[in-house]
Amino acid sequence: MTIDFTLDPEVAELRDRTAAFVRETVLLAELRMLQGAGSPDDVLRRELQQAARAAGVFAPTVSTSLGGLGLDVRGQSVVLEEAGYSLLGPLALHCAAPDEGNMHLLEKVATEAQRERFLKPLAAGDVRSCFAMTEPSPGAGSDPSQLVTTARRTDGGWVIDGRKWFITGADGAAFAIVMARTSGTGGADGVLEATMFLVPVDTPGFRLVRHVPTLDTGFTGGHGEIELSGCTVGDDAVLGEVGKGFAYAQVRLAPARLTHCMRWLGLARRAHDIALEYAGSRTAFGSRLGDLGMVQQHIADNEIDLAASRALIREAAWVLDSGRSGKHETSVTKTFVAEAVGRVVDRAIQVCGALGISGDLPLGAYLREVRAYRISEGPSEVHRWSIARRVLRNRDDTEGAPR
């Protein structure tokens, strides 16, 4: 089957309009943020999202029925790359994590009542959300079968107990999608069933304990630690069906890890452009930096990493648009892109020398942000393990098939 990367004229025009909006509006806001608080707040979020609405670039991943632009995944791949050209671009366009992934999940799984209560205000940018699955040790991290948080039935509802950790956007979120164990013991020898619950943050027993200090600071609401103690919700809080939480996580996982790649590719491109500008204007040893062989190697290697990342993203987007799970393709793409964008930003800093590590350029902030992506959405090591197991399993199935 032929993979078609041709852009519709409307998508190409939206890409160009997004690029102009980010350069003319969002980069200035990013500069102010990096010179000030260093992280976005809800005042800045609302300001930028209003500007994005006025520019006609708001909510590219949200369906048109909810007021978004309704792009398919291939269309998202070019628009989100342009949004990612600034740390604040995805926030402005309302396609940043974790809200982007949560909106996708809710569109697929939520009941009409849940869509009205949770999805509609989220899609409009009126509120923020968070996704609460990760737990402190010995709970679920890279291995979700270690899920410790429990939800037990009561008359007309559920009582949730547990602790969640590194929950992006928790501070200031209106609600959390909480993953809890509803049967089984989990672990290597146990059969675990998990369920997702929609929990408003003002529910008694739901408490934000603290902000977790982290290398990256680019997410509104930071990364929080949450305590759930006797947190009681009704049956209407169950997202989807009881016991199918892990299956619903897959609905969110593949598209969300790919949109992450799209956004970070844009930021890596920005870092590369900064390095190109510097290499083309700075002189050393009687010539431009860009005329020196080692600098040219950095530039060439960046071009290679950017091109390879874009190709993997576009192919994975095509697979998802074709209706397939994309589990393997997005895992390959996530692993490569997470490491490639780090290499690109690191080389850009090297090209810019002392200026690169100074606060006069945003490259240091970019490096801190992209470094975290080798761990979030699944560490590279876990993805490599999963990729290898899948390939070997497919080989064994093929070898055992009748010839």
N, C-alpha and C positions, 0 to 999 in steps of 0.2 A: 504494500500500500504506500502511495506517495505521500510524503509529509509536505504539507503546503504552509509556507511561512508568509505568503502574500498578505499584506495588510489591506483591509477595506479602507477606502479614502476617508471615511468618517473616523476610523481609529487612528489613521496617520495624522489627521488634523487635530484630534484630541491629544495625541502624543506631543505634537508641536506646541499646542496651547498650554499643556502641562509644563513643558520645558520652559516656556517663556514665563509662566506664572512663578515657577520655583526660582528662576534667576532674578526676576524683577521684584518679587515680594518676599519669598520665603528665606532666601539666603541672607537678606538684611535682618530678618527676625532671628535667624540662627546666630549671626554675629553678635547681636545684642544679648542673646541668651548666654553664649559662651563667655562673654565679657562680664556677665552678671551672675545669676544664680547657677548657671551651668546645667540646668534641667528644666523642662517645660512644666508649667502649671496649667490649671484649667482656664485661667483668664487668657493666657496666650493661646491655648487650644481653641477656645471659642472665637477669638479674634481671627485666627488664621482660617478656621473653617468657614466663617462668614465671608472672608475674602475669596476662598475657594468656590463657594456657592456663586458669588458674583461673577467669577471667571468661568463658570460652567464646568468645573473639573471636580466637583464634590462627589464622593462615594462611587468610585468607578467599579468596585466589586459588588455593590448592592444591587439587587434586582430593581427594574424600573417600577414594579408594583409598589415598592417601598420608597420610591423617590430617588433611587440611585441611577447610575448610567448603564448597569446591566451588561458589562463586558464579559465575553467568554474568557477562558484562561489565557489564550494566546493574546487577546487584546490587553488583558491585565499585564502580561509580561512586558509590554513596551511602555505602557503608561506608568506602572509602578517603578520601572527602572528610572524613568524621568523624575518621578516623585522622590525616589531615594537619593537623588543628586544632592539633597540636603537632609540633615538629620531630622528636620522638622517637616519635610515634604509629606511623608506618609501621614503624619498627624494632621496636617492641614487638609489633605484630601480625604481623611477619614478612612484610610486603608492601612492603619498601623495595628500591630499586635498589642494586646490580645483581642481587641474588639473585632478586627477583621475576621479572624478565625471563629470567634463566637457568633458573629452574625451569620456566617456560612452554616454553622452547625444548627443554629436556631431555625434558619430558613428550611433546613432539611428535616428537622425532627420535632420542633415545637408544635403543640396544639394551637388551635385558633385563639384560645384564651391566653395562652402563654405568649403568642406572637403579639397580641394586643398589649399585654402588660409589660413584656420585657423587650421584644424585638423592635417594635415600632419606635419607641423612644431612643433605643440604641442606634438604630439605622439613621434616625434624624440627627444624631450627634447631641441629643439633649442630655444623655447620661453616658457614663463609662461602665465597663464591666471587667471581671477578671475570671480566670480559669484556674480552679484550685484542685490540682491533683498531686503535685510534688510534696513530699513530706520529709522532715528531718530524719536522719538515721535512728532506728533501723527501718523506717518506712519506705514508701515507694519513691524511687528516683528514676534512674535509667531502667530499672526493673519494676514495672507496674504490678507484678504479682506480689510484691512486698507491701501492698496497700494495707495500712493499719487503721485508718479512719473507718469507723463503722456507722451504719444506720440501722436501727432496729424499729420494727413496727410498733405502733401504739394505736389506740382507738382513733381512727380517722387520720392517721399521719405517721410521721417518723421522727425519731430522736437521733440526732447526729452527734457523735463524739470523736474528737481527734485533733490533730494539729497539722497545719499546712505551712509550707515554707517556700520562699522564693516565688511568691505569687505576684506576678507582674501586674501593676496597676491597681493593687488592692486598696491603697489609700485614696479615698475619693470615689471609688466605684459604687454604683447603685446596687449591684447584685453580683453574686459569684455563682459560677457553675461548679458545684462541688462533687467530686468523685468520692464515693464511699463504698465500703464492702458491705454487701447485704446478705451474703451467705458464703460458706466455705472458710477455710483457714489460710489459703494462699500459700506462698512459698513454693519451693521446688516440688514438694510432695502433695500439696493441697490443690483442691479445685476451688477457684475463686470466682464469685460473681460480684460484679460491681454495678452500681447504679449512679446516674447523674441526677443531681438535684439543683433546682433554681432557688437560691437562697438570698433574699434581700439582706443587705449588710446591717440593717437595723433590727434584724430578728434577734430576740433575746437568746443569749448563749453564743452569738457570733461576735468575736472580738479581734480587732487588729492589735497584735501584741507589740510589734515594732517594725521599723524599716530595717531590712538587712543591708548593711553597708556592702557595696559592690563596686567592681571596676568600672562598669558601665552606668551611666546616669541619664540616658536619653529617653527614658520612658516616663510619661506622666503617671504619678502615683508611686514610682519606684518599685521595689521588690519587697513585699511584705511577708511577715509571719503571722498566721491566723490561728486562733484557738477556737475550737467548736466544743462547747461544754453544755450538754443537755439542750442543744439547739433543736427546737421542735418546729417542724414544718408539716403542712398538710399533704394529703395524697396528690393534690394538684401541683405540688412542687416537683414531682418526678418528671424528668425530661425523657420523653420516649417511654420505653418499657423497662420495668424492673429487671435487673440482672443483665442488661445489654449495654452497660456503660462502656466496656472496652470496645465493643463493635461501633458504638457511636463516636468514640475517640478516633477511630480510623477514618470516619467521615470527615472529621476536622483536620486530621493529622497531615495527610498527603498534600491537600491544597495549601494548608497554612505553612508547611515547611517550604513549599515552592514560592509563595508570595514573600516570605522572608528572603529567599535568594534573590528575587527580583529587586527588592528594596536595597539590599546590601550591594548588589552589583552597581546600582546607581551611585552609591556613596564611594565605592572603589573608583568608579570613573571620575568622580569629582577630585579624589586624591591624585589620580593620574594626571588630570588636567592641570592641577596646581604644580605638580612636578615638571610637566612639560613647559609651562610658562616660566618657571624658574630656570630650567636648563637652557631655555632659549634666550634668556636675557643676562644671566650671571656669567661672568668671565673668570677663568683661572688658568694659570700656566700658558698664557698667551692665546687662548681661544675661548669660545663659548663652552660651558659645561657640556652642552649637548653634542659637541664635536669630539668629546673624549670617549674612548672605547668602552670603558667600564660603565659610564653613565648611559651610553647607548644600549648596553646589555640590559640594564635595569629597565629602560624604556621598552625595549623589544619584549622582554619577559612579561612586562605588564600587559602589553598588547596581546600577547598569546593567552595569558590567563583571563583577560576580559573577554576575548573572542570565544574561548572554550567554554567559559561560564555561560555566556549568552546562548551558545548553541545547545548546551545541555538543558537550560531553562526552557528554550523554545520547544525542544523535542518533548520534554516532560509535559509541557502545557498542551501540546498536541495530543499526547496520550490521554490526559485527563479529559480534554474536549471530546475525544473519541468514545468516552463512556467507560473506559477501563479504569482499574483502581489506581494505577500509577505508583503503586507501592515501591516497586523496585526502582523505577526511573527517578522518582523524587528522592529516594534514599541515596542513590548515586549522585544526583545533582546536589543535594544538600551537603554531602561530604566534600565533594570537590569545591563547590562555591565557597563554603565556609572557610576553607583553607586558602583558596585562591585570593579572595578579597583581602585576607590578612596579609598575604604576600605582597599584593599590590600596594596597600597602604604602607607597609613597612618599607618597600623599595622607594616609594614616594618620599618618605621621611629621609631616607638615606641620600637621595638625590639633593634634597633641600638642605642637608647638613644641619648646622646649628639652628638655622631658621625653622627647620622641620620639627625640632623638638621644643621650640619656643611656643609661647602662647600667642605669638603674632600670626601664626597660621593655625587652622583647625585640625591639622593632621594628627596631633597627639590625642585629641578628643575622638577622632575617627578610629584610631587604632584601639583605644579602650573599648569602644562600642563593638567593633567587628570581632574582637578577640572573644567576646562572650559567646558568639554564635557557634563556635566550635564545640560548645557544651550545651547550649539551649537547643530545643527541638531534637534532642538525642546527640550525645557525644559522638565524635567521629569514630571512635573505637567500636561503639555499639553498632553504628551503621555498617562499618566494615564487616563485623561479625555477621550481621543479618544478611548483607549482600552475599558474602561467601557461602553461608549456609543455604541460601536460596538457589544459588548457581549450582552448588554441589547436589542439592536435592533434585533439581531439574535434570542434571546429568544422569543421576541414578535412575530417575523415572524413564529417561530416554533409553538408557542402556538396557533396562528391563522390559521395554516394550517389544512386542513382536515385530520382526523384520520381514 
